[in-house]
């Protein structure tokens, strides 16, 4: 296995509001891509979301840690998919910032 990709996204929402947005974002991703997974395991442990999914016979695992002013996403890609690491990091950063931006 490779090193985890880690992206920390700052926010000013507070922990509870950030968690709600992350929960909603995860639900949208699950609904949008569910047909592409051969298996999906997910659980919340406090303010930490953990998941493991299989796609194209490759297993990807990750976690999301909700903090008072940051959300940290870690993803462990299989060696076969490490060539996509930069794209995955950029995508997480961009989507995470949109998800967690403060809306008046």
MARLOVO-171471 format. One record per atom (N, C-alpha, C, O): residue number from 0; residue in one letter; chain; y negated, z, x negated. Coordinates in steps of 0.2 Angstrom, whole numbers, padded with zeros to 4 digits. Each point is the difference from the previous one (the first is absolute). Example, Ala and Ser with C-alpha at 12.3 -4.5 7.8 and 13.67 -1.06 7.14 Angstrom:
BEGIN
@resi:0, resn:a, chain:A, north:0028, up:0039, east:-0066
@resi:0, resn:a, chain:A, north:-0006, up:0000, east:0004
@resi:0, resn:a, chain:A, north:-0006, up:0000, east:-0004
@resi:0, resn:a, chain:A, north:0001, up:0003, east:-0005
@resi:1, resn:s, chain:A, north:-0006, up:-0007, east:0007
@resi:1, resn:s, chain:A, north:-0006, up:0001, east:-0004
@resi:1, resn:s, chain:A, north:-0005, up:0003, east:0004
@resi:1, resn:s, chain:A, north:-0006, up:0001, east:-0003
END
This chain:
BEGIN
@resi:0, resn:x, chain:A, north:0006, up:0000, east:-0004
@resi:0, resn:x, chain:A, north:-0006, up:0000, east:0004
@resi:0, resn:x, chain:A, north:-0006, up:0000, east:-0004
@resi:0, resn:x, chain:A, north:0000, up:0002, east:-0006
@resi:1, resn:x, chain:A, north:-0006, up:-0004, east:0008
@resi:1, resn:x, chain:A, north:-0006, up:-0001, east:-0003
@resi:1, resn:x, chain:A, north:-0004, up:0006, east:0001
@resi:1, resn:x, chain:A, north:0002, up:0005, east:0004
@resi:2, resn:x, chain:A, north:-0008, up:-0004, east:-0007
@resi:2, resn:x, chain:A, north:-0005, up:0005, east:0002
@resi:2, resn:x, chain:A, north:-0003, up:-0001, east:0006
@resi:2, resn:x, chain:A, north:0000, up:-0005, east:0003
@resi:3, resn:x, chain:A, north:-0001, up:0011, east:0001
@resi:3, resn:x, chain:A, north:-0004, up:-0001, east:0006
@resi:3, resn:x, chain:A, north:-0007, up:-0003, east:0000
@resi:3, resn:x, chain:A, north:-0003, up:0002, east:-0005
@resi:4, resn:x, chain:A, north:0001, up:-0006, east:0009
@resi:4, resn:x, chain:A, north:-0007, up:-0002, east:0001
@resi:4, resn:x, chain:A, north:-0003, up:0006, east:0004
@resi:4, resn:x, chain:A, north:0002, up:0002, east:0005
@resi:5, resn:x, chain:A, north:-0008, up:0000, east:-0008
@resi:5, resn:x, chain:A, north:-0003, up:0005, east:0004
@resi:5, resn:x, chain:A, north:-0008, up:-0002, east:0001
@resi:5, resn:x, chain:A, north:-0003, up:-0002, east:-0005
@resi:6, resn:x, chain:A, north:0001, up:0003, east:0011
@resi:6, resn:x, chain:A, north:-0007, up:-0002, east:0002
@resi:6, resn:x, chain:A, north:-0003, up:0006, east:0004
@resi:6, resn:x, chain:A, north:0003, up:0002, east:0004
@resi:7, resn:x, chain:A, north:-0008, up:0000, east:-0007
@resi:7, resn:x, chain:A, north:-0004, up:0005, east:0004
@resi:7, resn:x, chain:A, north:-0006, up:-0002, east:0003
@resi:7, resn:x, chain:A, north:-0004, up:-0004, east:-0003
@resi:8, resn:x, chain:A, north:0003, up:0005, east:0009
@resi:8, resn:x, chain:A, north:-0005, up:-0003, east:0004
@resi:8, resn:x, chain:A, north:-0004, up:0006, east:0003
@resi:8, resn:x, chain:A, north:0002, up:0005, east:0003
@resi:9, resn:x, chain:A, north:-0009, up:-0005, east:-0005
@resi:9, resn:x, chain:A, north:-0004, up:0006, east:0002
@resi:9, resn:x, chain:A, north:-0002, up:-0001, east:0008
@resi:9, resn:x, chain:A, north:0000, up:-0006, east:0002
@resi:10, resn:x, chain:A, north:-0001, up:0011, east:0001
@resi:10, resn:x, chain:A, north:-0003, up:0000, east:0007
@resi:10, resn:x, chain:A, north:-0004, up:0006, east:0001
@resi:10, resn:x, chain:A, north:0000, up:0005, east:-0003
@resi:11, resn:x, chain:A, north:-0004, up:-0006, east:0009
@resi:11, resn:x, chain:A, north:-0004, up:0006, east:0002
@resi:11, resn:x, chain:A, north:0001, up:0002, east:0007
@resi:11, resn:x, chain:A, north:-0004, up:0003, east:0003
@resi:12, resn:x, chain:A, north:0010, up:-0004, east:-0001
@resi:12, resn:x, chain:A, north:0002, up:0001, east:0007
@resi:12, resn:x, chain:A, north:0003, up:0008, east:0001
@resi:12, resn:x, chain:A, north:0000, up:0002, east:0006
@resi:13, resn:x, chain:A, north:0002, up:0001, east:-0011
@resi:13, resn:x, chain:A, north:0004, up:0006, east:0001
@resi:13, resn:x, chain:A, north:0007, up:-0001, east:0000
@resi:13, resn:x, chain:A, north:0002, up:-0006, east:0002
@resi:14, resn:x, chain:A, north:0002, up:0011, east:-0003
@resi:14, resn:x, chain:A, north:0007, up:-0001, east:0000
@resi:14, resn:x, chain:A, north:0003, up:-0002, east:0006
@resi:14, resn:x, chain:A, north:0004, up:-0005, east:0001
@resi:15, resn:x, chain:A, north:-0006, up:0008, east:0005
@resi:15, resn:x, chain:A, north:0003, up:-0002, east:0006
@resi:15, resn:x, chain:A, north:-0001, up:-0007, east:0003
@resi:15, resn:x, chain:A, north:0004, up:-0003, east:0002
@resi:16, resn:x, chain:A, north:-0010, up:0001, east:-0003
@resi:16, resn:x, chain:A, north:-0002, up:-0007, east:0002
@resi:16, resn:x, chain:A, north:0003, up:-0005, east:-0004
@resi:16, resn:x, chain:A, north:0002, up:-0005, east:0002
@resi:17, resn:x, chain:A, north:-0002, up:0007, east:-0009
@resi:17, resn:x, chain:A, north:0003, up:-0005, east:-0004
@resi:17, resn:x, chain:A, north:0008, up:-0001, east:0001
@resi:17, resn:x, chain:A, north:0003, up:-0005, east:0000
@resi:18, resn:x, chain:A, north:0000, up:0011, east:0002
@resi:18, resn:x, chain:A, north:0007, up:-0001, east:0002
@resi:18, resn:x, chain:A, north:0001, up:-0004, east:0006
@resi:18, resn:x, chain:A, north:0005, up:-0004, east:0000
@resi:19, resn:x, chain:A, north:-0009, up:0005, east:0005
@resi:19, resn:x, chain:A, north:0001, up:-0004, east:0006
@resi:19, resn:x, chain:A, north:-0001, up:-0007, east:-0001
@resi:19, resn:x, chain:A, north:0004, up:-0004, east:0002
@resi:20, resn:x, chain:A, north:-0009, up:0002, east:-0007
@resi:20, resn:x, chain:A, north:-0001, up:-0007, east:-0001
@resi:20, resn:x, chain:A, north:0006, up:-0003, east:-0004
@resi:20, resn:x, chain:A, north:0002, up:-0005, east:0001
@resi:21, resn:x, chain:A, north:0001, up:0009, east:-0006
@resi:21, resn:x, chain:A, north:0006, up:-0002, east:-0003
@resi:21, resn:x, chain:A, north:0006, up:-0001, east:0004
@resi:21, resn:x, chain:A, north:0004, up:-0005, east:0000
@resi:22, resn:x, chain:A, north:-0003, up:0010, east:0005
@resi:22, resn:x, chain:A, north:0005, up:0000, east:0005
@resi:22, resn:x, chain:A, north:0000, up:-0007, east:0004
@resi:22, resn:x, chain:A, north:0005, up:-0003, east:0001
@resi:23, resn:x, chain:A, north:-0011, up:0002, east:0001
@resi:23, resn:x, chain:A, north:-0001, up:-0006, east:0004
@resi:23, resn:x, chain:A, north:0001, up:-0007, east:-0004
@resi:23, resn:x, chain:A, north:0003, up:-0004, east:0003
@resi:24, resn:x, chain:A, north:-0005, up:0004, east:-0009
@resi:24, resn:x, chain:A, north:0001, up:-0005, east:-0005
@resi:24, resn:x, chain:A, north:0007, up:-0001, east:-0001
@resi:24, resn:x, chain:A, north:0002, up:-0006, east:0000
@resi:25, resn:x, chain:A, north:0002, up:0011, east:-0001
@resi:25, resn:x, chain:A, north:0007, up:-0001, east:-0001
@resi:25, resn:x, chain:A, north:0003, up:-0002, east:0006
@resi:25, resn:x, chain:A, north:0005, up:-0005, east:-0001
@resi:26, resn:x, chain:A, north:-0007, up:0007, east:0007
@resi:26, resn:x, chain:A, north:0003, up:-0003, east:0006
@resi:26, resn:x, chain:A, north:-0001, up:-0007, east:0001
@resi:26, resn:x, chain:A, north:0004, up:-0004, east:0002
@resi:27, resn:x, chain:A, north:-0010, up:0002, east:-0004
@resi:27, resn:x, chain:A, north:-0002, up:-0007, east:0001
@resi:27, resn:x, chain:A, north:0005, up:-0005, east:-0005
@resi:27, resn:x, chain:A, north:0002, up:-0005, east:0002
@resi:28, resn:x, chain:A, north:-0002, up:0008, east:-0008
@resi:28, resn:x, chain:A, north:0004, up:-0004, east:-0005
@resi:28, resn:x, chain:A, north:0008, up:0000, east:0002
@resi:28, resn:x, chain:A, north:0003, up:-0005, east:-0001
@resi:29, resn:x, chain:A, north:-0001, up:0011, east:0004
@resi:29, resn:x, chain:A, north:0007, up:0000, east:0002
@resi:29, resn:x, chain:A, north:0001, up:-0005, east:0005
@resi:29, resn:x, chain:A, north:0005, up:-0004, east:0000
@resi:30, resn:x, chain:A, north:-0009, up:0003, east:0005
@resi:30, resn:x, chain:A, north:0000, up:-0004, east:0006
@resi:30, resn:x, chain:A, north:0000, up:-0008, east:-0003
@resi:30, resn:x, chain:A, north:0003, up:-0004, east:0003
@resi:31, resn:x, chain:A, north:-0008, up:0003, east:-0007
@resi:31, resn:x, chain:A, north:-0001, up:-0007, east:-0003
@resi:31, resn:x, chain:A, north:0006, up:-0002, east:-0004
@resi:31, resn:x, chain:A, north:0001, up:-0006, east:0000
@resi:32, resn:x, chain:A, north:0002, up:0010, east:-0004
@resi:32, resn:x, chain:A, north:0005, up:-0002, east:-0005
@resi:32, resn:x, chain:A, north:0007, up:0002, east:0002
@resi:32, resn:x, chain:A, north:0004, up:-0001, east:-0004
@resi:33, resn:x, chain:A, north:-0003, up:0004, east:0009
@resi:33, resn:x, chain:A, north:0007, up:0003, east:0002
@resi:33, resn:x, chain:A, north:0006, up:-0005, east:-0001
@resi:33, resn:x, chain:A, north:0005, up:0002, east:-0002
@resi:34, resn:x, chain:A, north:-0006, up:-0008, east:0004
@resi:34, resn:x, chain:A, north:0005, up:-0004, east:0000
@resi:34, resn:x, chain:A, north:0002, up:-0003, east:-0007
@resi:34, resn:x, chain:A, north:0005, up:-0003, east:-0001
@resi:35, resn:x, chain:A, north:-0009, up:0005, east:-0004
@resi:35, resn:x, chain:A, north:0001, up:-0002, east:-0007
@resi:35, resn:x, chain:A, north:0004, up:0005, east:-0004
@resi:35, resn:x, chain:A, north:0002, up:-0002, east:-0005
@resi:36, resn:x, chain:A, north:-0001, up:0008, east:0008
@resi:36, resn:x, chain:A, north:0003, up:0005, east:-0004
@resi:36, resn:x, chain:A, north:0008, up:0000, east:0002
@resi:36, resn:x, chain:A, north:0001, up:-0001, east:0006
@resi:37, resn:x, chain:A, north:0003, up:0002, east:-0010
@resi:37, resn:x, chain:A, north:0007, up:0001, east:0001
@resi:37, resn:x, chain:A, north:0001, up:0008, east:0001
@resi:37, resn:x, chain:A, north:0005, up:0002, east:0004
@resi:38, resn:x, chain:A, north:-0009, up:0002, east:-0006
@resi:38, resn:x, chain:A, north:0001, up:0007, east:0001
@resi:38, resn:x, chain:A, north:-0007, up:0003, east:-0001
@resi:38, resn:x, chain:A, north:-0004, up:-0002, east:-0004
@resi:39, resn:x, chain:A, north:0003, up:0008, east:0008
@resi:39, resn:x, chain:A, north:-0007, up:0003, east:-0001
@resi:39, resn:x, chain:A, north:0001, up:0008, east:0001
@resi:39, resn:x, chain:A, north:0003, up:0002, east:0005
@resi:40, resn:x, chain:A, north:-0004, up:0002, east:-0010
@resi:40, resn:x, chain:A, north:0000, up:0007, east:0001
@resi:40, resn:x, chain:A, north:-0007, up:0003, east:-0001
@resi:40, resn:x, chain:A, north:-0004, up:-0002, east:-0005
@resi:41, resn:x, chain:A, north:0002, up:0006, east:0009
@resi:41, resn:x, chain:A, north:-0007, up:0003, east:-0001
@resi:41, resn:x, chain:A, north:0000, up:0007, east:0003
@resi:41, resn:x, chain:A, north:0003, up:0002, east:0005
@resi:42, resn:x, chain:A, north:-0008, up:0002, east:-0008
@resi:42, resn:x, chain:A, north:0000, up:0007, east:0002
@resi:42, resn:x, chain:A, north:-0007, up:0003, east:-0002
@resi:42, resn:x, chain:A, north:-0003, up:-0002, east:-0006
@resi:43, resn:x, chain:A, north:0000, up:0007, east:0009
@resi:43, resn:x, chain:A, north:-0006, up:0003, east:-0001
@resi:43, resn:x, chain:A, north:0003, up:0007, east:-0003
@resi:43, resn:x, chain:A, north:0004, up:0003, east:0004
@resi:44, resn:x, chain:A, north:-0007, up:0000, east:-0009
@resi:44, resn:x, chain:A, north:0001, up:0006, east:-0003
@resi:44, resn:x, chain:A, north:-0007, up:0003, east:-0001
@resi:44, resn:x, chain:A, north:-0003, up:-0001, east:-0005
@resi:45, resn:x, chain:A, north:0001, up:0005, east:0010
@resi:45, resn:x, chain:A, north:-0007, up:0002, east:0000
@resi:45, resn:x, chain:A, north:-0005, up:-0006, east:0000
@resi:45, resn:x, chain:A, north:0000, up:-0004, east:0004
@resi:46, resn:x, chain:A, north:-0004, up:0004, east:-0009
@resi:46, resn:x, chain:A, north:-0005, up:-0006, east:-0001
@resi:46, resn:x, chain:A, north:0003, up:-0005, east:-0005
@resi:46, resn:x, chain:A, north:-0004, up:-0004, east:-0003
@resi:47, resn:x, chain:A, north:0010, up:0003, east:0003
@resi:47, resn:x, chain:A, north:0003, up:-0005, east:-0005
@resi:47, resn:x, chain:A, north:0005, up:-0004, east:0004
@resi:47, resn:x, chain:A, north:0005, up:0003, east:0003
@resi:48, resn:x, chain:A, north:-0006, up:-0009, east:-0003
@resi:48, resn:x, chain:A, north:0004, up:-0005, east:0003
@resi:48, resn:x, chain:A, north:0004, up:-0003, east:-0005
@resi:48, resn:x, chain:A, north:-0002, up:-0003, east:-0005
@resi:49, resn:x, chain:A, north:0009, up:0002, east:0006
@resi:49, resn:x, chain:A, north:0005, up:-0003, east:-0004
@resi:49, resn:x, chain:A, north:0004, up:-0005, east:0003
@resi:49, resn:x, chain:A, north:0001, up:0001, east:0006
@resi:50, resn:x, chain:A, north:0000, up:-0007, east:-0009
@resi:50, resn:x, chain:A, north:0004, up:-0005, east:0003
@resi:50, resn:x, chain:A, north:0004, up:-0004, east:-0005
@resi:50, resn:x, chain:A, north:-0001, up:0001, east:-0006
@resi:51, resn:x, chain:A, north:0006, up:-0004, east:0009
@resi:51, resn:x, chain:A, north:0004, up:-0004, east:-0004
@resi:51, resn:x, chain:A, north:0002, up:-0006, east:0004
@resi:51, resn:x, chain:A, north:0003, up:0001, east:0006
@resi:52, resn:x, chain:A, north:-0003, up:-0007, east:-0009
@resi:52, resn:x, chain:A, north:0002, up:-0006, east:0004
@resi:52, resn:x, chain:A, north:0003, up:-0005, east:-0004
@resi:52, resn:x, chain:A, north:0000, up:0000, east:-0006
@resi:53, resn:x, chain:A, north:0004, up:-0004, east:0009
@resi:53, resn:x, chain:A, north:0004, up:-0005, east:-0003
@resi:53, resn:x, chain:A, north:-0002, up:-0007, east:0003
@resi:53, resn:x, chain:A, north:-0001, up:-0001, east:0006
@resi:54, resn:x, chain:A, north:-0001, up:-0003, east:-0011
@resi:54, resn:x, chain:A, north:-0002, up:-0007, east:0002
@resi:54, resn:x, chain:A, north:0003, up:-0005, east:-0005
@resi:54, resn:x, chain:A, north:-0001, up:0002, east:-0006
@resi:55, resn:x, chain:A, north:0004, up:-0007, east:0008
@resi:55, resn:x, chain:A, north:0003, up:-0005, east:-0005
@resi:55, resn:x, chain:A, north:0005, up:0004, east:-0005
@resi:55, resn:x, chain:A, north:0000, up:-0002, east:-0006
@resi:56, resn:x, chain:A, north:0004, up:0006, east:0009
@resi:56, resn:x, chain:A, north:0005, up:0004, east:-0004
@resi:56, resn:x, chain:A, north:-0003, up:0004, east:-0006
@resi:56, resn:x, chain:A, north:0003, up:0002, east:-0005
@resi:57, resn:x, chain:A, north:-0010, up:0000, east:0006
@resi:57, resn:x, chain:A, north:-0004, up:0004, east:-0005
@resi:57, resn:x, chain:A, north:-0002, up:0006, east:0004
@resi:57, resn:x, chain:A, north:-0003, up:-0001, east:0005
@resi:58, resn:x, chain:A, north:0003, up:0007, east:-0009
@resi:58, resn:x, chain:A, north:-0002, up:0006, east:0003
@resi:58, resn:x, chain:A, north:-0007, up:0001, east:-0003
@resi:58, resn:x, chain:A, north:-0001, up:0001, east:-0006
@resi:59, resn:x, chain:A, north:-0004, up:0001, east:0011
@resi:59, resn:x, chain:A, north:-0007, up:0002, east:-0002
@resi:59, resn:x, chain:A, north:-0001, up:0007, east:0003
@resi:59, resn:x, chain:A, north:0002, up:0001, east:0006
@resi:60, resn:x, chain:A, north:-0004, up:0004, east:-0010
@resi:60, resn:x, chain:A, north:-0002, up:0006, east:0002
@resi:60, resn:x, chain:A, north:-0007, up:0002, east:-0001
@resi:60, resn:x, chain:A, north:-0003, up:-0003, east:-0005
@resi:61, resn:x, chain:A, north:0001, up:0008, east:0009
@resi:61, resn:x, chain:A, north:-0007, up:0001, east:-0001
@resi:61, resn:x, chain:A, north:-0002, up:0007, east:0003
@resi:61, resn:x, chain:A, north:0004, up:0003, east:0004
@resi:62, resn:x, chain:A, north:-0010, up:-0001, east:-0005
@resi:62, resn:x, chain:A, north:-0003, up:0006, east:0003
@resi:62, resn:x, chain:A, north:-0007, up:-0001, east:0001
@resi:62, resn:x, chain:A, north:-0004, up:-0004, east:-0004
@resi:63, resn:x, chain:A, north:0001, up:0008, east:0009
@resi:63, resn:x, chain:A, north:-0007, up:0000, east:0001
@resi:63, resn:x, chain:A, north:-0002, up:0008, east:0001
@resi:63, resn:x, chain:A, north:0003, up:0003, east:0004
@resi:64, resn:x, chain:A, north:-0007, up:-0001, east:-0009
@resi:64, resn:x, chain:A, north:-0003, up:0007, east:0000
@resi:64, resn:x, chain:A, north:-0007, up:0000, east:0003
@resi:64, resn:x, chain:A, north:-0004, up:-0003, east:-0003
@resi:65, resn:x, chain:A, north:0003, up:0007, east:0008
@resi:65, resn:x, chain:A, north:-0006, up:0000, east:0004
@resi:65, resn:x, chain:A, north:-0004, up:0007, east:-0003
@resi:65, resn:x, chain:A, north:0003, up:0005, east:0000
@resi:66, resn:x, chain:A, north:-0009, up:-0006, east:-0003
@resi:66, resn:x, chain:A, north:-0004, up:0005, east:-0002
@resi:66, resn:x, chain:A, north:-0006, up:0001, east:0003
@resi:66, resn:x, chain:A, north:-0002, up:-0004, east:0005
@resi:67, resn:x, chain:A, north:-0002, up:0009, east:-0006
@resi:67, resn:x, chain:A, north:-0006, up:0001, east:0003
@resi:67, resn:x, chain:A, north:-0005, up:-0006, east:-0001
@resi:67, resn:x, chain:A, north:-0004, up:-0002, east:0005
@resi:68, resn:x, chain:A, north:0004, up:-0001, east:-0011
@resi:68, resn:x, chain:A, north:-0005, up:-0005, east:-0001
@resi:68, resn:x, chain:A, north:0003, up:-0006, east:-0004
@resi:68, resn:x, chain:A, north:-0003, up:-0005, east:-0002
@resi:69, resn:x, chain:A, north:0010, up:0005, east:0002
@resi:69, resn:x, chain:A, north:0003, up:-0006, east:-0003
@resi:69, resn:x, chain:A, north:0007, up:-0001, east:0003
@resi:69, resn:x, chain:A, north:0003, up:0005, east:0003
@resi:70, resn:x, chain:A, north:-0001, up:-0011, east:-0003
@resi:70, resn:x, chain:A, north:0007, up:-0002, east:0002
@resi:70, resn:x, chain:A, north:0003, up:-0003, east:-0006
@resi:70, resn:x, chain:A, north:-0002, up:-0005, east:-0002
@resi:71, resn:x, chain:A, north:0008, up:0007, east:0000
@resi:71, resn:x, chain:A, north:0004, up:-0003, east:-0005
@resi:71, resn:x, chain:A, north:0006, up:-0003, east:0002
@resi:71, resn:x, chain:A, north:0004, up:0003, east:0003
@resi:72, resn:x, chain:A, north:-0003, up:-0009, east:-0005
@resi:72, resn:x, chain:A, north:0005, up:-0004, east:0002
@resi:72, resn:x, chain:A, north:0004, up:-0002, east:-0006
@resi:72, resn:x, chain:A, north:-0002, up:-0002, east:-0005
@resi:73, resn:x, chain:A, north:0009, up:0003, east:0005
@resi:73, resn:x, chain:A, north:0004, up:-0001, east:-0006
@resi:73, resn:x, chain:A, north:0006, up:-0005, east:0003
@resi:73, resn:x, chain:A, north:0003, up:0002, east:0005
@resi:74, resn:x, chain:A, north:-0002, up:-0007, east:-0009
@resi:74, resn:x, chain:A, north:0005, up:-0005, east:0002
@resi:74, resn:x, chain:A, north:0005, up:-0001, east:-0006
@resi:74, resn:x, chain:A, north:-0003, up:-0001, east:-0006
@resi:75, resn:x, chain:A, north:0009, up:0002, east:0007
@resi:75, resn:x, chain:A, north:0005, up:-0002, east:-0005
@resi:75, resn:x, chain:A, north:0004, up:-0007, east:0001
@resi:75, resn:x, chain:A, north:0004, up:0000, east:0005
@resi:76, resn:x, chain:A, north:-0006, up:-0005, east:-0008
@resi:76, resn:x, chain:A, north:0003, up:-0006, east:0001
@resi:76, resn:x, chain:A, north:0006, up:-0001, east:-0005
@resi:76, resn:x, chain:A, north:0000, up:0002, east:-0005
@resi:77, resn:x, chain:A, north:0005, up:-0006, east:0008
@resi:77, resn:x, chain:A, north:0006, up:-0001, east:-0004
@resi:77, resn:x, chain:A, north:-0002, up:-0005, east:-0006
@resi:77, resn:x, chain:A, north:-0005, up:-0004, east:0001
@resi:78, resn:x, chain:A, north:0008, up:0004, east:-0006
@resi:78, resn:x, chain:A, north:-0002, up:-0004, east:-0006
@resi:78, resn:x, chain:A, north:-0001, up:-0008, east:0002
@resi:78, resn:x, chain:A, north:-0004, up:-0003, east:-0002
@resi:79, resn:x, chain:A, north:0008, up:0001, east:0007
@resi:79, resn:x, chain:A, north:0000, up:-0007, east:0002
@resi:79, resn:x, chain:A, north:-0007, up:-0001, east:0003
@resi:79, resn:x, chain:A, north:-0002, up:-0006, east:0000
@resi:80, resn:x, chain:A, north:-0001, up:0011, east:0003
@resi:80, resn:x, chain:A, north:-0007, up:-0002, east:0003
@resi:80, resn:x, chain:A, north:-0006, up:0003, east:-0004
@resi:80, resn:x, chain:A, north:-0005, up:-0001, east:0003
@resi:81, resn:x, chain:A, north:0006, up:0003, east:-0009
@resi:81, resn:x, chain:A, north:-0005, up:0003, east:-0004
@resi:81, resn:x, chain:A, north:-0005, up:-0006, east:-0002
@resi:81, resn:x, chain:A, north:-0006, up:0002, east:-0001
@resi:82, resn:x, chain:A, north:0008, up:-0008, east:0002
@resi:82, resn:x, chain:A, north:-0005, up:-0006, east:-0001
@resi:82, resn:x, chain:A, north:-0006, up:0000, east:0005
@resi:82, resn:x, chain:A, north:-0005, up:-0003, east:-0001
@resi:83, resn:x, chain:A, north:0007, up:0007, east:0006
@resi:83, resn:x, chain:A, north:-0005, up:0000, east:0006
@resi:83, resn:x, chain:A, north:-0005, up:0006, east:-0001
@resi:83, resn:x, chain:A, north:-0004, up:0001, east:0005
@resi:84, resn:x, chain:A, north:0005, up:0003, east:-0010
@resi:84, resn:x, chain:A, north:-0003, up:0007, east:0000
@resi:84, resn:x, chain:A, north:-0008, up:-0001, east:0001
@resi:84, resn:x, chain:A, north:-0003, up:0004, east:0003
@resi:85, resn:x, chain:A, north:0000, up:-0008, east:-0007
@resi:85, resn:x, chain:A, north:-0007, up:-0001, east:0001
@resi:85, resn:x, chain:A, north:-0003, up:-0002, east:0007
@resi:85, resn:x, chain:A, north:-0005, up:0003, east:0002
@resi:86, resn:x, chain:A, north:0009, up:-0007, east:0001
@resi:86, resn:x, chain:A, north:-0002, up:-0002, east:0007
@resi:86, resn:x, chain:A, north:0001, up:0005, east:0004
@resi:86, resn:x, chain:A, north:-0004, up:0002, east:0005
@resi:87, resn:x, chain:A, north:0010, up:0002, east:-0005
@resi:87, resn:x, chain:A, north:0001, up:0006, east:0004
@resi:87, resn:x, chain:A, north:-0005, up:0005, east:-0001
@resi:87, resn:x, chain:A, north:-0003, up:0003, east:0005
@resi:88, resn:x, chain:A, north:0001, up:-0001, east:-0011
@resi:88, resn:x, chain:A, north:-0006, up:0005, east:-0001
@resi:88, resn:x, chain:A, north:-0006, up:-0002, east:0003
@resi:88, resn:x, chain:A, north:-0003, up:0004, east:0003
@resi:89, resn:x, chain:A, north:0001, up:-0011, east:-0004
@resi:89, resn:x, chain:A, north:-0006, up:-0002, east:0003
@resi:89, resn:x, chain:A, north:0000, up:0000, east:0007
@resi:89, resn:x, chain:A, north:-0005, up:0002, east:0004
@resi:90, resn:x, chain:A, north:0010, up:-0004, east:-0001
@resi:90, resn:x, chain:A, north:0001, up:0000, east:0008
@resi:90, resn:x, chain:A, north:0000, up:0008, east:0002
@resi:90, resn:x, chain:A, north:-0004, up:0001, east:0005
@resi:91, resn:x, chain:A, north:0007, up:0003, east:-0008
@resi:91, resn:x, chain:A, north:0000, up:0007, east:0002
@resi:91, resn:x, chain:A, north:-0008, up:0003, east:0000
@resi:91, resn:x, chain:A, north:-0002, up:0003, east:0004
@resi:92, resn:x, chain:A, north:-0001, up:-0005, east:-0010
@resi:92, resn:x, chain:A, north:-0007, up:0003, east:-0001
@resi:92, resn:x, chain:A, north:-0004, up:-0003, east:0006
@resi:92, resn:x, chain:A, north:-0004, up:0003, east:0003
@resi:93, resn:x, chain:A, north:0004, up:-0010, east:-0002
@resi:93, resn:x, chain:A, north:-0004, up:-0003, east:0005
@resi:93, resn:x, chain:A, north:0001, up:0002, east:0007
@resi:93, resn:x, chain:A, north:-0005, up:0002, east:0004
@resi:94, resn:x, chain:A, north:0011, up:-0002, east:-0002
@resi:94, resn:x, chain:A, north:0002, up:0002, east:0007
@resi:94, resn:x, chain:A, north:-0001, up:0008, east:0001
@resi:94, resn:x, chain:A, north:-0003, up:0002, east:0005
@resi:95, resn:x, chain:A, north:0004, up:0002, east:-0010
@resi:95, resn:x, chain:A, north:-0001, up:0007, east:0000
@resi:95, resn:x, chain:A, north:-0008, up:0002, east:0001
@resi:95, resn:x, chain:A, north:-0001, up:0004, east:0004
@resi:96, resn:x, chain:A, north:-0003, up:-0008, east:-0008
@resi:96, resn:x, chain:A, north:-0007, up:0001, east:0001
@resi:96, resn:x, chain:A, north:-0002, up:-0001, east:0007
@resi:96, resn:x, chain:A, north:-0005, up:0003, east:0003
@resi:97, resn:x, chain:A, north:0007, up:-0009, east:0000
@resi:97, resn:x, chain:A, north:-0002, up:-0002, east:0007
@resi:97, resn:x, chain:A, north:0002, up:0005, east:0005
@resi:97, resn:x, chain:A, north:-0003, up:0002, east:0004
@resi:98, resn:x, chain:A, north:0010, up:0000, east:-0005
@resi:98, resn:x, chain:A, north:0003, up:0005, east:0004
@resi:98, resn:x, chain:A, north:-0004, up:0007, east:0000
@resi:98, resn:x, chain:A, north:-0001, up:0003, east:0006
@resi:99, resn:x, chain:A, north:-0002, up:-0001, east:-0012
@resi:99, resn:x, chain:A, north:-0003, up:0007, east:0000
@resi:99, resn:x, chain:A, north:-0007, up:0000, east:-0001
@resi:99, resn:x, chain:A, north:-0003, up:0005, east:-0001
@resi:100, resn:x, chain:A, north:0000, up:-0011, east:0002
@resi:100, resn:x, chain:A, north:-0008, up:0000, east:0000
@resi:100, resn:x, chain:A, north:-0002, up:0004, east:0006
@resi:100, resn:x, chain:A, north:0002, up:0000, east:0006
@resi:101, resn:x, chain:A, north:-0008, up:0003, east:-0007
@resi:101, resn:x, chain:A, north:-0003, up:0004, east:0005
@resi:101, resn:x, chain:A, north:-0004, up:-0004, east:0004
@resi:101, resn:x, chain:A, north:-0004, up:-0004, east:-0002
@resi:102, resn:x, chain:A, north:0006, up:0004, east:0009
@resi:102, resn:x, chain:A, north:-0003, up:-0004, east:0005
@resi:102, resn:x, chain:A, north:-0005, up:0005, east:0004
@resi:102, resn:x, chain:A, north:0003, up:0004, east:0003
@resi:103, resn:x, chain:A, north:-0009, up:-0006, east:-0002
@resi:103, resn:x, chain:A, north:-0004, up:0004, east:0004
@resi:103, resn:x, chain:A, north:0001, up:-0001, east:0007
@resi:103, resn:x, chain:A, north:-0004, up:0003, east:0004
END
